[in-house]
Amino acid sequence: MNDYLENLDRALSKLPEIKGSGERFVVPEPRLLTEGKTTVLENFAAIADRLNREPEHLFKFLLKELGTAGKLEGSRAIFHGRFTSGVVAELIDAYIKEYVTCSECGRPDTHLIKVDRILTLRCDACGAHRPVAKRQAAVIVKAEALTEGEIYEVRIDAVGSKGDGIAKKDKYTIYVPGTSKGDTVKIKIKKIAGNLAFAEIAAEKKA
Ligand SMILES: [Zn+2]
């Protein structure tokens, strides 16, 4: 447990700090409830407002990714079908990554404009801009989730400042002590905290 806390501390200290106009960029957690065969995102308007994006734009994105129909009703969004808050939270994260945060400086102080008919994300903080990619529908929904105690094969892409190997898998950043950059290793997931995972080597490294 101590090890884990130490690892977590270490990992958190490496996270990029996302700041907008001096305040921390905190997006409200999606609040979902199921009504019959529909899923209601109760605080949809608050989320769109925090992201500073047109509610319709966020709503269309969610519909497309969830592969369903729905409607906006006051401050709520209603989707046909049942969806977990985990899936919706992941999609909102994906939306933020694609349509809100600057890929240069990581700040959320951006706006969307059309440049030669191409939807472009322009950063108010650093001036960077990039075209917004066309996403494949429903990729995120299908993304594999890691499970504690399970074994996965990963490639160590980087080494952290304290010497732990770091692998990326789906949305996860996985810390694997005792590995080196370029290793392909079988790992066992010990602990998952949000998008961070802590693992140990489960099998010998491949040469
Ligand atoms: Zn920027």
Boltz pocket constraint, residues with backbone or C-beta under 6 A from the ligand:
constraints:
  - pocket:
      binder: B
      contacts: [[A, 102], [A, 103], [A, 104], [A, 105], [A, 106], [A, 107], [A, 123], [A, 124], [A, 125], [A, 126], [A, 127], [A, 128]]
      max_distance: 6.0
